[in-house]
Amino acid sequence: MEQGTAVPAAAAVPLATLLARGERATFHGPPGNAIPPLERAIEVARSEAREAEATAASWLLGVAYTALGRFGTAFAVLDPITAPLYAAVSGEETAPEQCLFGSLAAASIASGYRQLGQHATAREFDALGLTAAGALPGLDEAIFDCRLGLACDAIGLGELETARRELAVVTDLVEAHPDWWRQRVRLDWARAELALCEEDAGAAAEAASEAVDRAEQARAPRHVAKGLLFLGVAQAQAGAAEAEATLRRAAMLAEQLGTLPLVWLPRALLGAMTAETDPAAAASHLQAARSAVLAIAADLPEKLRESWLARPEVDALLTA
C-alpha cells in the first residue's frame, strides 16, 4: 500500500441490524452470540439519543444473560429498566415503552430468582411488573410474562390452586394472540410443571411434548432443551424407559448452547439414574452438573451465592 493511502473504515452496522441479530440469537440460537451485537446496539442507541431502542436492547441482553445462567450480571442489566415501574404504580405518568420494557424486565428478573429457588422474591417482581403493565392498554406481552411468572411462583411455593387460576387467565390471553409461539411454549412448560407437582405424569408428558414440538417449529433450540427437560422428568416419573435418552438429549443441547441452568439438572438426574448400571457414566454426569452449578454460583453476589449453594438439591449434588 502506498504511503498516505487511506484505509477505509469498516461500515457501521445499523442499529436495527444489531437489534435483529441480538434478538435472533437470544431466542433462536446460542444466547452468548447475542451479547456482542446487543452491547453494541446499546452504545449506538445511546449515542443517538434513542432511549427506547437502548432499553429494548438492554432487556434482550438481560434475557440472554439469564439464559446463560449469569444471573448476577443479568440482574445488574435489568434492574435499571424496572426503575420507572415504581413511578407507574404510584400513579405517575410513565411512557408506555417504559412500562412495557420495565415490566418485561421485572418478569425476567423474576425468572432468574425462580431458577435460583427464590420464589417469594420472584413473586414480588412479577407482581410489580403486572401492576405497572396493567395500568396501560396494549401491554399484553408484559402482562402475560408477569402472570405466567406468578403461576410459576405459586407452583414453586406449593400454592397449586393459585397456579391453576393464573394459568387459566394466561391461557385466555394466549388465545387472543395466535402468533405467540414463545408464550405458548412457556405456557406448556408451566402446565407440565403443575402436572408433575400433581403427580400426573401423563399430562406433564403431553404438555412437555407440545412445548418441544412448538419450539422445534419456531427453531428455538433453547426452548427445545427446556421442553425436553420437562419431558424427561415426566417420563422418569412414569417409569418410562426413554427418560434417560430424553434427558441426555436435553443436556447435550443445553451444553451446545451454553445454557447452564438447563445443564445441571438433567446431568444430575442422569447421574442418579445411571449410578448402579454405569458408575463411570454417572460420575461424568455428576461432574458436569457440579461444574454448571459452580459456574452459576460464580456470577452471583455473595448472599445469593450462599443461598444457591445451600439449596438441598444443590448441596446434595456438591457433597455427593
C-alpha positions, 0 to 999 in steps of 0.5 A: 500500500502506498504511503498516505493511502487511506484505509477505509473504515469498516461500515457501521452496522445499523442499529436495527441490524444489531437489534435483529441479530441480538434478538435472533440469537437470544431466542433462536440460537446460542444466547452468548452470540447475542451479547456482542451485537446487543452491547453494541446496539446499546452504545449506538442507541445511546449515542443517538439519543434513542432511549427506547431502542437502548432499553429494548436492547438492554432487556434482550441482553438481560434475557440472554444473560439469564439464559446463560445462567449469569444471573448476577450480571443479568440482574445488574442489566435489568434492574435499571429498566424496572426503575420507572415501574415504581413511578407507574404504580404510584400513579405517575405518568410513565411512557408506555415503552417504559412500562412495557420494557420495565415490566418485561424486565421485572418478569425476567428478573423474576425468572432468574430468582425462580431458577435460583429457588427464590420464589417469594422474591420472584413473586414480588417482581412479577407482581410489580411488573403486572401492576405497572403493565396493567395500568396501560392498554396494549401491554399484553406481552408484559402482562402475560410474562408477569402472570405466567411468572406468578403461576410459576411462583405459586407452583414453586411455593406449593400454592397449586390452586393459585397456579391453576387460576393464573394459568387459566387467565394466561391461557385466555390471553394466549388465545387472543394472540395466535402468533405467540409461539414463545408464550405458548411454549412457556405456557406448556412448560408451566402446565407440565410443571403443575402436572408433575407437582400433581403427580400426573405424569401423563399430562406433564408428558403431553404438555412437555411434548407440545412445548418441544414440538412448538419450539422445534417449529419456531427453531428455538433450540433453547426452548427445545432443551427446556421442553425436553427437560420437562419431558424427561422428568415426566417420563422418569416419573412414569417409569418410562424407559426413554427418560434417560435418552430424553434427558441426555438429549436435553443436556447435550443441547443445553451444553451446545448452547451454553445454557447452564441452568438447563445443564445441571439438572438433567446431568444430575438426574442422569447421574442418579439414574445411571449410578448402579448400571454405569458408575463411570457414566454417572460420575461424568454426569455428576461432574458436569452438573457440579461444574454448571452449578459452580459456574452459576454460583460464580456470577452471583453476589455473595448472599445469593451465592450462599443461598444457591449453594445451600439449596438441598438439591444443590448441596446434595449434588456438591457433597455427593 
